[in-house]
Amino acid sequence: MLQPITTCHAAEDVIKYVNSSSDRDQQKTYYVALLQLALKKAKHKFGPASLQAFGTSMVYRRKLMSLNSGKLDVMWAMTSKQREQDLLPILIPLFKGLIGYRVMVIQDTKQQELTHTLTTQQIKNMVAIQGIDWADTDILRTNGFKVETSDWYKSLYKSVSEGYYDYFPRSILEPWAEMQKYRFKNLVVENKHLLYYPAAMYFFVQKDNKALAQRLVFGLNQAIDDGSFDKLLYNYPAHQEALSKGKLSTRVIHKLSNPFLPKTAPLTDNRLWHQLQ
C-alpha cells in the first residue's frame, strides 16, 4: 500500500512501480511519464504523491504477488479477463487503443509482393511469429491466423530475418525503435496493410487499493480533458516517429475480433481511443 512521507508541508504518498530493464519494455519511460502526469493532475484533490522505482523486470505472476503483498502499488499490462479478476484495472487505455493497430515486420524482398492487394484470408495463410505468452498470440489464432511462438524476444526478429516465418506483427508504436535496436538489415515494416483489433493497456492496482485507483482515474481523466494526455502520447519521440512512418490513414485495414477483451472496456467513450482520420 501507499507509504506516506512526512514533510513540514504535507504528507506525500509514495507510489512504487517496477523499474523495468527489459528489452521488451520499449515504452517504459512513457508509462512513468504518464503516471507522473496523472499524479500531478490529481494533486489538488488527493494531495502530493511521488513515484519510487522498485526492483527490476518481473513476469506477471511475480508482479501480482508484489502488488498483493504491498511491495508494489501499480503495474501496467495489456488487459484480459483474468487480469481484471486478479487486480483492479484503471479503465483508461494508456495508448488510446493503438496497441491493437498491428503492422507486419517482413523481409525487405517481400515488400513489393505484399504491396499488391491482399485479402485478410491471404494474410491468414502466411505464418506469423509471436511471443509464447502474449495476449496477441491468442487473439490472432482465434481469428484464424497461423501463428508460431518463441519465448526469446530477439529471436522473433531473427527468425523473420532468416526466413523461418513470413511476418512479425507489432503495434504501430513499436517496430521502428525495435529494429534500430536489433539491426537486422533486411527487415522492414510492410507499408500497405494494418491488422486491427480492439485492445487496451491499463494501469492496474491491488484489488483493495481503491484510494490509488480513484487518484489515477481522476488524474488521467483530467489529463484527457485538458489535452495533456494526448500531448504526451503523440509527442513521445518513439510514438511520433512511428505514427509519421506508419501512415495509418493510407493503409488497408483488416478488422479482427478480440474475444478476450473484457466487457468492462470503455469502447463507447471516444475520448479514450485513437480516431483514424
Backbone as a ProteinNet text record, in pm:
[ID]
protein_1_A
[PRIMARY]
MLQPITTCHAAEDVIKYVNSSSDRDQQKTYYVALLQLALKKAKHKFGPASLQAFGTSMVYRRKLMSLNSGKLDVMWAMTSKQREQDLLPILIPLFKGLIGYRVMVIQDTKQQELTHTLTTQQIKNMVAIQGIDWADTDILRTNGFKVETSDWYKSLYKSVSEGYYDYFPRSILEPWAEMQKYRFKNLVVENKHLLYYPAAMYFFVQKDNKALAQRLVFGLNQAIDDGSFDKLLYNYPAHQEALSKGKLSTRVIHKLSNPFLPKTAPLTDNRLWHQLQ
[TERTIARY]
82.8	0	87	24.4	97.3	166.9	288.7	362.6	372	324.5	335.4	474.4	523.3	645.2	604.1	641.1	600.4	702.8	656.2	740.7	680.5	745.4	694	568.2	538.7	421.6	305.8	328.9	219.9	277.7	194.7	235.7	225.6	333.2	337.6	332.2	237.9	228.3	336	396.5	497.6	436.9	440.5	377.8	488	493.5	602.4	562.3	655.4	632.9	757.3	745.1	858.5	953.3	1079	1181.5	1227.8	1155.7	1182.4	1312.6	1393.4	1514.5	1503.2	1381.1	1360.1	1374.2	1436	1443.6	1304.5	1209.6	1074.9	1000.8	1042.1	966	1019.9	997.2	1046.7	975.7	858.8	777.1	794	891	892.8	897.2	968.4	971.4	838.1	763.7	629.9	535.6	534.7	446.8	474.6	602	639.1	597.4	619.1	578.7	427.1	351.7	206	160.6	224.8	195.5	221.9	336.1	369.8	266.3	220.1	119	-10.7	-53.2	-177.2	-168.3	-55.7	-39	-39.7	21.5	23	-118	-195.9	-332.1	-425.1	-392.7	-477.8	-433.8	-322.5	-263.4	-358.5	-430.8	-516.6	-632.3	-669	-779.2	-730.2	-621	-576.4	-447.8	-385.3	-261.7	-139.7	-20.1	102.7	136.4	202.2	248.1	371.2	457.8	577.1	591.3	673.7	697.3	830.7	834.6	958.4	975.1	1086.6	1114.5	1151	1100.9	1124	1177.1	1288.3	1336.6	1371.7	1340.6	1373.3	1261.5	1285.1	1180.7	1123.8	991.6	923.2	824.2	801.5	691.7	562	449.6	321	290.9	315.3	279.4	353.3	480.3	555.9	504.6	466.7	408.9	280.8	198.3	73.5	101.4	196.1	231.1	285.5	365.1	423.3	317.6	219.4	108.5	28.3	-2	-85.1	-13.8	119.9	196.1	231.9	202.9	234.1	373.2	450.8	583.5	572.9	466.7	437	300.2	279.4	148.5	78.2	154.7	94	178.7	112.2	180.8	103	162	92.1	97.4	-11.1	-19.8	-135.4	-128.1	-242.6	-353.1	-474.2	-580.8	-627.5	-687.3	-750.4	-853.8	-940.4	-1042.2	-977.1	-871.4	-804.8	-739.7	-672.8	-606.2	-705.7	-822.8	-924.6	-991.7	-977.8	-1021.3	-917.3	-788.9	-679.7	-659.4	-679.7	-640.8	-751.6	-730.7	-825.6	-773.4	-840.5	-791.6	-833.9	-746.5	-780.8	-824.6	-954.2	-1011.4	-993	-868.3	-831.8	-714.2	-735.6	-628.4	-507.7	-390.9	-271	-220.5	-255.8	-215.3	-335.4	-449.6	-573	-603.4	-571.7	-602.8	-502.1	-398.5	-301.4	-224.8	-229.4	-164	-229	-354.4	-424.4	-415	-338.5	-312.5	-181.3	-188.8	-72.3	-21.2	106.5	172.6	263.6	308.3	385.9	532.7	622.5	765.6	796.5	860.1	884.7	1026.4	1068.8	1192.6	1171.1	1272.5	1257.9	1226.2	1270	1243.7	1096.1	1017	874.2	786.5	848.5	769.7	687.4	749.3	678.6	565.5	593.1	492.4	368.9	391.4	280.9	212.7	270.5	207.3	81	78.3	-42	-150.9	-273.2	-383.2	-389.6	-385.3	-402	-535.5	-607.2	-726.8	-685.5	-776	-747.4	-713.6	-782.7	-757.2	-616.4	-567.3	-430.9	-328.1	-353.6	-262.1	-270.4	-390.6	-406.7	-328.3	-310.2	-236.9	-86.1	-39.1	101.7	125.4	251.7	283.6	347.5	284.5	334.5	413.6	499.1	569.3	531.8	506.8	469.9	531.8	524.9	572.4	482.7	541.5	470	356	370.4	269.2	194.4	198.1	134.9	-14.8	-91.6	-235.1	-259.4	-172.8	-188.7	-185.6	-107.7	-99	-235.5	-304.7	-437.8	-538.7	-528.5	-621.3	-607.9	-484.7	-462.5	-507.6	-474.7	-515	-666.7	-733.5	-880	-942.5	-874	-922	-878.8	-815.9	-781.9	-645.2	-556.6	-422	-328.9	-231.7	-129.4	-20	1.7	96.2	186.3	318.1	416.1	468.5	530.8	571.9	716.6	772.5	906	905.9	989.5	999.9	1127.8	1199.1	1321.6	1296.7	1297.6	1247.7	1327.3	1457.8	1538	1516.6	1486.8	1468.5	1344.7	1250	1130.6	1170.3	1258.3	1309.2	1404.4	1491	1590.2	1523.7	1417.6	1352.2	1284.5	1234.8	1178.5	1292.3	1399	1515.3	1571.6	1570.6	1628.7	1526.4	1401.9	1303	1225.7	1236.5	1162.2	1012.6	977.1	836.9	816.1	691.3	661.6	659.3	610.2	597.6	586.3	616.6	610.1	517.5	392.7	302	345	351.1	385.4	285.3	265	185.7	249.7	166.2	216.5	321.9	319.7	411.8	547.6	563.6	680	793.2	769.7	875.6	994.9	977.1	1090.5	1198.2	1157.4	1255.1	1319.8	1241.3	1296	1393.4	1362	1451.7	1582.9	1576.6	1700.2	1787.9	1723.3	1796.5	1860	1782.2	1830.4	1906.7	1883.4	1966.2	1976.5	1862.6	1860.1	1835.3	1936.8	1934.2	1832.9	1788.5	1694.7	1548.9	1521.2	1384	1328	1200.4	1129.2	987.5	918.1	776.6	695.6	612.1	525	441.1	424.1	374.3	229.9	152.9	18.2	-93.5	-67.7	-175.1	-168.7	-285.5	-296.7	-395.9	-348.6	-439.5	-490.2	-621.6	-675.5	-769.1	-749.7	-847.2	-848.6	-964.7	-970.2	-888	-798.2	-710.1	-669	-638.3	-603.8	-495.2	-400.4	-305.9	-361.9	-363.1	-410.6	-303.9	-319.4	-257	-345.6	-281	-352.3	-300.6	-390.5	-352.5	-413.4	-371.9	-424.4	-574.7	-648.5	-795	-848.6	-783.7	-833.6	-780.9	-694.9	-632.5	-721	-840	-937.1	-886.8	-809.6	-763	-671.9	-576.8	-487.3	-564.2	-657.6	-738.4	-814.2	-875.7	-951	-859.6	-740.4	-643.4	-603.6	-573.5	-528.9	-642	-761.3	-875.8	-899.4	-899	-922.2	-812.1	-685.8	-574.9	-569.2	-590.8	-587.8	-703.2	-822	-935	-911.1	-850.3	-815.3	-718.7	-619.8	-520.8	-584.7	-680.4	-751	-830.9	-901.7	-990.5	-914.1	-794	-719.9	-618.4	-612.4	-526.5	-384.4	-345.4	-207.2	-178.8	-281.5	-264.8	-224.2	-302	-270.7	-134.8	-102.2	26.6	141.2	130.2	234.3	237.6	120.7	114.3	170.6	124.7	159.6	293.2	344.7	474.6	588.9	556.4	662.5	745.7	878.9	959.6	937.8	936.1	918.9	780.6	678.5	542.4	531.9	592.5	587.5	650.8	766	834.8	750.2	693.8	618.7	493	419.4	294.7	323.4	436	475.5	512	590.4	634	523.3	434.9	334.7	220.6	191.6	88.4	-41.2	-98.4	-218.4	-331.9	-350.5	-468	-461.6	-344.6	-331.2	-336.3	-347.9	-338.1	-473.3	-467.1	-584.8	-605	-722	-746.9	-817.9	-761.5	-821.4	-873	-1003.2	-1061.8	-1080	-1029.8	-1038.4	-1118.3	-1163.9	-1233.8	-1134.9	-1170.4	-1090.7	-1183.5	-1207.6	-1298.8	-1243.1	-1114.6	-1051.5	-1060.7	-1112.5	-1126	-1244.3	-1222	-1332.4	-1443.4	-1563.9	-1679.9	-1673.1	-1581.6	-1564.7	-1495.9	-1436.5	-1362.8	-1455.2	-1413.7	-1499.3	-1501.3	-1547.8	-1537.6	-1621.1	-1724.6	-1813.5	-1767.3	-1661.4	-1610.8	-1500.9	-1537.4	-1443.5	-1322.7	-1333.7	-1219.3	-1100.5	-1128.2	-1025.9	-956.9	-999.4	-949.2	-898	-791.1	-738.8	-842.1	-862.2	-958.9	-883.9	-905.1	-842.2	-899.1	-809.9	-853.3	-908.7
-119.3	0	125.3	239.9	364.3	394.8	446.5	485.9	637.9	702	847.2	890.2	1001.1	1065.8	1198.1	1220.5	1341.9	1451.4	1568.5	1686.2	1797.1	1910.8	2024	2080.1	2043.1	2096.5	1997.3	1874.6	1778.4	1638.8	1539.4	1400.9	1367.3	1312.6	1278.4	1127.7	1080.2	936.8	894.5	780.3	723.7	603.3	605.4	501.5	422.9	295.7	211.3	139.2	138	70.6	-9	-101.2	-183.8	-103	-104.1	-38.5	-135.8	-137.7	-238.2	-210.7	-316.2	-307.8	-399.7	-449.2	-547.5	-484.8	-559.3	-515	-503.8	-582	-580.5	-452.2	-386.3	-272.2	-143.4	-125.9	-7.9	120.1	105.8	221.6	261.7	204.7	218.6	364.8	452.1	591.6	660.9	613.7	669.5	636.9	511.6	473.7	558.3	576.7	653.9	800.1	855	993.2	1009.1	907.1	914.2	903.5	819.3	814	948.5	1008.6	1139.2	1244.4	1240.8	1335.8	1316	1191.3	1163.7	1212.8	1189.1	1233.8	1385.9	1450.7	1597.4	1652.4	1594.3	1642.7	1614.9	1513	1477.3	1543.2	1612.8	1665.8	1757.7	1844.6	1941.3	1875.2	1754.9	1683.3	1578.1	1508.6	1395.2	1422.1	1539.2	1569	1523.7	1558.1	1526.9	1378.3	1333.1	1194.7	1189.6	1094.4	1076.6	930	903.3	767.1	715.1	586.3	521.6	392.6	381.7	260.4	147.5	27.8	-87.9	-203.3	-262.2	-386.6	-375.3	-480.2	-487.6	-561.8	-602.4	-665.8	-789.2	-806.5	-920.5	-979.4	-1109.5	-1171	-1133.3	-1153.5	-1108.8	-1167.9	-1298.4	-1362.8	-1299.4	-1264.3	-1201.3	-1059.1	-987.3	-855.3	-865	-963.5	-983.2	-1007.5	-1095.1	-1123.1	-998.7	-919.9	-798.8	-692.5	-681.7	-589.4	-633.6	-760.5	-811	-806.7	-808.1	-801.2	-658	-561.2	-422.6	-378.5	-467.3	-426.8	-334.8	-351.7	-265.1	-202.1	-85.9	-20.4	-18.3	-18.5	-5.4	-81	-137.2	-200.3	-166.4	-193.8	-175.6	-305.6	-333.3	-458.3	-448.9	-532.6	-546.8	-616.4	-567.3	-621.4	-756.9	-831.4	-960.2	-987.5	-1082.9	-1117.4	-1165	-1245.2	-1296.1	-1183.6	-1091.6	-982.8	-892.1	-874.7	-792.2	-866.5	-996.7	-1071.5	-1064.4	-1065.7	-1065.2	-928	-822.3	-687.6	-587.4	-463.6	-356.2	-273.6	-278.6	-204.2	-57.7	26.8	167.5	175	186.6	161.4	279.5	318.5	423.8	371.2	340.9	282.7	376.7	325.6	408.7	454.3	381.7	418	449	474.7	502.5	393.6	268.9	155.8	128.8	210.4	191.3	60.2	-1.6	-131.2	-237.5	-214.4	-309.3	-277.6	-175.7	-142.2	-211.1	-321.6	-406.6	-400.2	-369.5	-372.5	-495.1	-529.2	-651.4	-620.1	-672.4	-667.7	-785.4	-755.5	-856.9	-841.4	-938.2	-923.4	-818.2	-737.7	-630.2	-683.3	-805.6	-861.9	-893.8	-896.1	-927.1	-802.7	-685.1	-562.4	-544.8	-562.8	-544.3	-645.2	-768.5	-874.5	-841.9	-789.4	-761.7	-628.6	-548.5	-422.5	-447.1	-556.5	-592.5	-627	-596.7	-613.4	-756.1	-768.4	-896.9	-896.8	-1005.9	-1020	-1063.7	-1051.6	-1099.4	-1247.7	-1324.3	-1467.7	-1496.5	-1416	-1435.7	-1411.9	-1314	-1290	-1405.6	-1457.2	-1571.7	-1693.4	-1705.6	-1819.3	-1806.2	-1685.4	-1665.2	-1709.4	-1723.3	-1768.8	-1655.3	-1619.6	-1514	-1574.9	-1493.1	-1532.6	-1433	-1484.8	-1401.9	-1459.3	-1382.8	-1430.3	-1541.2	-1633.6	-1753.8	-1724.2	-1618.1	-1591.1	-1460	-1411.9	-1283.2	-1299.5	-1200.6	-1199.1	-1194.8	-1127	-1113.8	-1249.7	-1342.3	-1475.8	-1542.9	-1539	-1599.9	-1526.4	-1394.1	-1314.9	-1353.3	-1358.4	-1391.5	-1533.6	-1627.9	-1767	-1781.6	-1712.8	-1719.5	-1664.3	-1569	-1513	-1594	-1708.3	-1797.1	-1776.4	-1700.7	-1677.3	-1790.3	-1819.3	-1917.8	-1848.2	-1892	-1826.2	-1929.9	-1911.1	-1986.8	-1896.5	-1955.5	-1875.8	-1902.6	-1806.9	-1818.9	-1746.8	-1792.8	-1723.3	-1641.1	-1626.8	-1545.6	-1425.8	-1305.8	-1188.6	-1158.4	-1155.1	-1121.1	-1220.8	-1346.5	-1449.5	-1424.2	-1344.9	-1313.7	-1237.1	-1140.1	-1066.5	-1153.3	-1225	-1306.1	-1411.1	-1473.7	-1580.3	-1528.2	-1403.1	-1342.2	-1303	-1248	-1208.8	-1327.7	-1445.4	-1564.8	-1644.5	-1594.7	-1654.8	-1772.6	-1796.3	-1907.4	-1878.7	-1749.1	-1709.1	-1590.6	-1564.8	-1461.4	-1320.4	-1309	-1173.8	-1177.6	-1062.7	-1044.1	-925.2	-949.3	-837.3	-758.9	-625.8	-538.2	-423.3	-367.5	-245.5	-137.3	-51.2	59.4	142.3	143.2	225.4	159.9	33.1	-42.7	-69.8	-105	-172.1	-86.8	41.7	121.2	132.8	160.7	168.8	33.2	-73.8	-207.4	-247.7	-214.7	-253.5	-174.6	-52.2	23.5	-46.6	-103.9	-171.3	-301.7	-382.8	-516.1	-519.5	-423	-402.2	-523.1	-582.4	-681.7	-605.2	-594	-500.2	-535.3	-660.3	-699.9	-694.1	-634.3	-624.1	-483.7	-478.5	-351.5	-370	-256.9	-261.6	-262	-362.1	-368.6	-241.8	-182.9	-46	-27.8	-134.8	-116.1	-165.4	-266	-333.2	-304.1	-312.8	-293	-394.6	-476.4	-563.4	-484.1	-484.9	-406.5	-491.2	-485.4	-539.5	-449.2	-435	-350.6	-413.4	-334.8	-384	-266	-293.9	-184.5	-226.7	-136.8	-145.2	-56.3	-106	-29.1	-24	72.6	61.7	-30.1	-111.3	-198.2	-172.5	-179.4	-170.3	-288.7	-306.5	-414.6	-395.3	-504.2	-500.8	-406.6	-401	-320.9	-177.4	-145.7	-12.5	88.4	110.1	199.7	344.1	382.1	520.8	554.3	465.4	490	482.1	388.2	377.3	506.9	562.6	687.1	801.8	806.7	911.8	903.4	782	765.8	791.2	742.9	768.8	918.7	987.2	1131.9	1203.9	1173	1241.3	1216.4	1091.4	1059.2	1126.3	1129.3	1197.4	1346.9	1405.7	1547.6	1572.3	1483.2	1497.6	1479.9	1388.9	1370.3	1495.8	1547.7	1661.4	1789.8	1807.1	1931.9	1916.2	1796.7	1775.8	1731.2	1728.4	1693.8	1544.1	1459.7	1317	1296.8	1356.5	1344.1	1403.7	1515.2	1579.4	1485.8	1418.1	1324	1202.9	1145.7	1025.5	1050.7	1154.9	1175.5	1246.8	1312.2	1378.5	1296.1	1182.2	1093.4	1054	1073.4	1062.7	934.8	819.4	693.2	685.3	739.7	738.2	833.2	950.1	1049.4	994.3	930.2	870.4	759	672.7	557.3	599.6	695.5	737.8	812.2	883.3	950.3	847.8	749.1	648.1	547.8	523.9	420.3	455.7	586.2	632.3	551.4	554.8	476	502	628.1	664.3	611.2	566.4	518	365.1	296.2	150.7	82	-37.6	-124.3	-188.1	-167.8	-215.5	-350.8	-446.7	-579.1	-589.3	-577.9	-574.5	-716.4	-737.2	-866.3	-849.7	-960.4	-956.1	-984.1	-941.3	-971.7	-1026.5	-1156.7	-1215.9	-1216.7	-1181.9	-1180.9	-1044.6	-943.8	-810.6	-811.5	-777.5	-779.3	-681.8	-713.5	-629.5	-494	-480.3	-353.8	-247.4	-286.4	-190.7	-76.6	47.8	163.6	198.8	107.7	122.2	237.1	279.8	384.2	524.7	537	669.1	709.9	788.1	823.2	902.5	967.3	1042.2	951	822.8	730.6	651	669.4	585.5	671.2	624.2	691.4	683.7	795.6	801.2	812.6	714	721.5	839.1	913.6	1030.5	987.2
0	0	0	-21.2	-29.5	102	92.9	211.3	215	322.5	329.9	374.4	315.2	361.5	424	549.5	618.7	595.2	555.4	540.3	625.6	625.8	703.6	639.8	515.7	447	448.8	407.2	396.6	383.8	411.1	392.6	244	188.8	46.4	30.3	-46.3	-72.1	-171.3	-145	-234.1	-305	-437.7	-519.3	-589.7	-562.7	-611.4	-739.8	-836.5	-964.4	-1000.4	-1095	-1136.3	-1224.1	-1188.1	-1268.2	-1375.6	-1488.7	-1591.9	-1663.9	-1677.8	-1760.8	-1880.6	-1903.9	-2010.5	-2148.2	-2239.8	-2378.4	-2439.4	-2386.6	-2442.3	-2406.6	-2297.8	-2248.4	-2309.3	-2440.2	-2510.1	-2464.8	-2403.3	-2367.8	-2221.2	-2150.5	-2005.2	-1959.3	-2027	-1983.4	-2010	-2109.8	-2134.9	-2019.5	-1973.5	-1863.3	-1739	-1709	-1590.6	-1607.5	-1727	-1752.7	-1740	-1785	-1775.6	-1630.3	-1552	-1408.9	-1342.7	-1374.6	-1317	-1354.9	-1479.4	-1524.8	-1446.9	-1430.6	-1358	-1213.7	-1148.2	-1009.4	-999.3	-1096.5	-1098.7	-1113.3	-1203.5	-1228.8	-1110.5	-1032	-918.4	-787.3	-788.6	-665.3	-589.2	-659.1	-589.3	-516.6	-558.2	-493.5	-393.8	-425.9	-344.7	-267.6	-290.3	-222.2	-300.8	-250.8	-324.6	-321.2	-427.7	-436.3	-525.2	-498.8	-581.4	-617.5	-717.9	-765.3	-715.3	-690.2	-648.4	-727.8	-799.5	-876	-780.9	-812	-726.3	-809.4	-762.8	-821.1	-968	-1040.9	-1183	-1255	-1378.4	-1458.9	-1389.5	-1400.6	-1339.2	-1437.5	-1427.5	-1500.4	-1430.7	-1500.5	-1448.1	-1310.2	-1292.5	-1165.8	-1048.6	-1069.4	-960.8	-934.6	-1041.1	-1020.2	-938.2	-971.4	-898.3	-750.2	-721.1	-582.4	-512.8	-583.6	-525.5	-498.6	-587.3	-562.6	-441.1	-432.1	-322.9	-188.3	-190.9	-65.7	-26.9	-116	-86.1	-127.4	-190.8	-237.5	-358.6	-435.5	-549.5	-528.1	-591	-585.8	-720.3	-829.4	-962	-1063.8	-1163.7	-1276.1	-1402.8	-1518.3	-1645	-1723	-1794.4	-1870.5	-1968.7	-2073.5	-2161.4	-2083.4	-2095	-2013.5	-2064.1	-1973.8	-2005.5	-1896.9	-1922.2	-1822.2	-1692.9	-1705.7	-1586	-1506.8	-1574.5	-1503.3	-1432.1	-1492.7	-1427.2	-1311.8	-1306.4	-1188.6	-1077.1	-1117	-1019.5	-955.7	-1034.4	-994.9	-1025.5	-984.3	-1009.7	-1128.2	-1243	-1360.2	-1355.5	-1405.6	-1427.8	-1573.5	-1597.7	-1730.5	-1826.7	-1843.7	-1937.6	-2020.3	-2148.9	-2231.1	-2241.2	-2204.9	-2195.5	-2331.6	-2438.2	-2573.8	-2662.3	-2600.5	-2674.5	-2777	-2741.8	-2828.4	-2938.9	-2950.5	-3059	-3045.6	-2929	-2911.1	-2998.7	-3041.1	-3127.5	-3275.9	-3312.6	-3453.4	-3490.2	-3563.5	-3583.9	-3727.7	-3741.3	-3871.9	-3876.5	-3996.1	-4014.8	-4045.5	-3963.6	-3993.9	-4086.1	-4201.3	-4304.8	-4359.2	-4439.4	-4515.8	-4624.5	-4650.1	-4748.5	-4888.8	-4920.2	-5053.2	-5075.4	-4967.5	-4978.6	-4987.7	-4978	-4975.1	-5102.5	-5218.6	-5344.5	-5359.8	-5320.8	-5329.9	-5244.9	-5126.5	-5035.5	-5063.6	-5151.1	-5188.5	-5269.5	-5345	-5417.6	-5316.9	-5351.3	-5257.5	-5204.9	-5073.6	-5007.3	-4934.2	-4942.6	-4861.6	-4720.9	-4626.8	-4491.5	-4494.7	-4577.8	-4586.2	-4636.8	-4731.5	-4781.5	-4671.4	-4586.7	-4474.5	-4375.4	-4354.4	-4264.3	-4312.5	-4442.9	-4497.4	-4479.3	-4446.8	-4414.5	-4269.6	-4231.1	-4095.3	-4016.4	-3904.6	-3816.5	-3701.3	-3639.3	-3517.2	-3407.7	-3286.1	-3171.3	-3044.1	-2936.1	-2807	-2754.4	-2682	-2641.4	-2544	-2462.2	-2360.2	-2385.6	-2510.4	-2539.8	-2563.2	-2519	-2547.7	-2698.2	-2771.7	-2916.8	-2987.2	-2932.7	-2992.6	-2994.8	-2882.2	-2873.8	-2960.8	-2966.2	-3048	-3194.8	-3244	-3384.5	-3416.4	-3330.5	-3355.3	-3355.7	-3264.8	-3259.1	-3386.7	-3451.5	-3577.1	-3699	-3677	-3787.2	-3848.4	-3781.3	-3832.8	-3790.6	-3877.7	-3845.6	-3764.6	-3642.3	-3552.7	-3485.9	-3499.5	-3422.7	-3311.1	-3210	-3094.6	-3054.7	-2981	-2924	-2789.9	-2696.9	-2567.5	-2556.9	-2668.3	-2669.1	-2760.2	-2704	-2774.8	-2902.5	-2892.8	-3010.8	-3123.3	-3088.1	-3191.3	-3275.8	-3225	-3303.5	-3428.9	-3414.4	-3530.4	-3613.2	-3544.4	-3615.6	-3703.9	-3654.1	-3730.5	-3856.9	-3853.2	-3974.2	-4068.7	-4013.1	-4093.7	-4170	-4108	-4170.5	-4251.2	-4259	-4347.1	-4290.4	-4159.1	-4099.6	-4094.1	-4080.3	-4074	-4167.3	-4203.4	-4302.6	-4244.3	-4122.4	-4066.4	-3914.7	-3853.8	-3709.3	-3682.6	-3639.7	-3613.7	-3489.5	-3504.7	-3392.6	-3387.7	-3269.5	-3259.6	-3345	-3401.8	-3484.3	-3410.6	-3278.1	-3199.7	-3176.8	-3214	-3167.4	-3266	-3392.6	-3469.5	-3505.9	-3532	-3578.6	-3471.4	-3347.7	-3238.8	-3214.2	-3223.5	-3200.9	-3310	-3435.1	-3544.3	-3539.5	-3488.7	-3468.5	-3365.5	-3264.9	-3157.9	-3206.2	-3279.4	-3316.3	-3448.5	-3535.7	-3654.9	-3747.7	-3780.5	-3888	-4017.7	-4101.2	-4213.1	-4321	-4324.6	-4430.6	-4386	-4269.1	-4220.6	-4242.4	-4279.9	-4298.2	-4243.4	-4229.3	-4194	-4322.6	-4339.7	-4457.3	-4461.9	-4580.4	-4586.3	-4632.8	-4647.8	-4700.9	-4608.2	-4526.8	-4453.7	-4303.6	-4239.1	-4095.4	-4040	-3946.6	-3871.9	-3752.7	-3730.6	-3619.2	-3533.7	-3403.4	-3308.8	-3185.3	-3121	-3000.8	-2889.2	-2831.4	-2725.5	-2638.8	-2514.4	-2422.8	-2325.3	-2304.2	-2192.8	-2083	-1960.8	-1846.4	-1737.2	-1646.6	-1516.1	-1431.9	-1347.2	-1254.2	-1113.3	-1015.6	-874.9	-800.6	-675.2	-593.7	-570.6	-563.6	-557.6	-449.9	-334.3	-223.3	-223	-319.4	-318	-391.5	-337.8	-401.4	-404.9	-303.3	-295	-413.8	-443.5	-557.3	-688	-698.9	-820.3	-846.3	-742.9	-759.8	-799.7	-740.7	-774	-921.1	-967.6	-1106.5	-1205.7	-1175.2	-1263.9	-1276	-1164.5	-1166.1	-1244.5	-1215	-1279.9	-1429	-1470.5	-1613.5	-1687.4	-1626.2	-1690.3	-1702.2	-1600.5	-1608.4	-1724.7	-1738.8	-1846	-1983.6	-1995.2	-2121.9	-2156	-2057.6	-2082.7	-2113.1	-2057.1	-2084.5	-2198.4	-2258.2	-2374.4	-2343	-2213.7	-2181.3	-2199.2	-2190.4	-2218.2	-2364.1	-2454.9	-2598.1	-2631.4	-2567.3	-2593.7	-2558	-2444.2	-2403.7	-2496.8	-2525.3	-2609.3	-2748.2	-2814	-2954.8	-2974	-2868.8	-2879.9	-2821.5	-2761.4	-2714.7	-2837.4	-2833.3	-2956	-3036.7	-2970.5	-3044.7	-3108.2	-3040.3	-3095.7	-3214.6	-3199.5	-3306.1	-3433.3	-3418.9	-3533.6	-3595.2	-3509	-3557.4	-3632.4	-3578.6	-3643.5	-3773.3	-3778.6	-3902.5	-4009.6	-3973.7	-4070.4	-4102	-4005.2	-4021.7	-4114.2	-4129	-4223.1	-4210.6	-4091.9	-4064.1	-4162.3	-4197.7	-4278.3	-4420.9	-4467.3	-4605.3	-4614.4	-4502.2	-4501.3	-4523.2	-4578.1	-4587.8	-4450.9	-4391.1	-4255	-4258.2	-4187.1	-4172.3	-4028.8	-4010.1	-3876.6	-3821.8	-3702.3	-3634.6	-3505.3	-3451.3	-3323.4	-3210.2	-3091.7	-2973.1	-2864.2	-2867.2	-2768.4	-2626.9	-2612.1	-2480.4	-2411.9	-2483.4	-2424.3	-2327	-2201	-2104.3	-2143.1	-2102.1	-2133.7	-2062.4	-1968.9	-1897.9	-1983.9	-2095.5	-2179.1	-2223.2	-2204.9	-2233.8	-2382.9	-2466.5	-2611.8	-2666.7	-2594.2	-2646.5	-2611	-2530.8	-2492.8	-2591.9	-2691.6	-2798.6	-2749.6	-2634	-2578.9	-2553.2	-2528.8	-2479.8	-2589.4	-2714.9	-2823.1	-2938	-3000	-3119.3	-3230.9	-3298.1	-3408.1	-3540.2	-3629.1	-3761.5	-3839	-3902.3	-3980	-4115
[MASK]
+++++++++++++++++++++++++++++++++++++++++++++++++++++++++++++++++++++++++++++++++++++++++++++++++++++++++++++++++++++++++++++++++++++++++++++++++++++++++++++++++++++++++++++++++++++++++++++++++++++++++++++++++++++++++++++++++++++++++++++++++++++++++++++++++++++++++++++++++++++

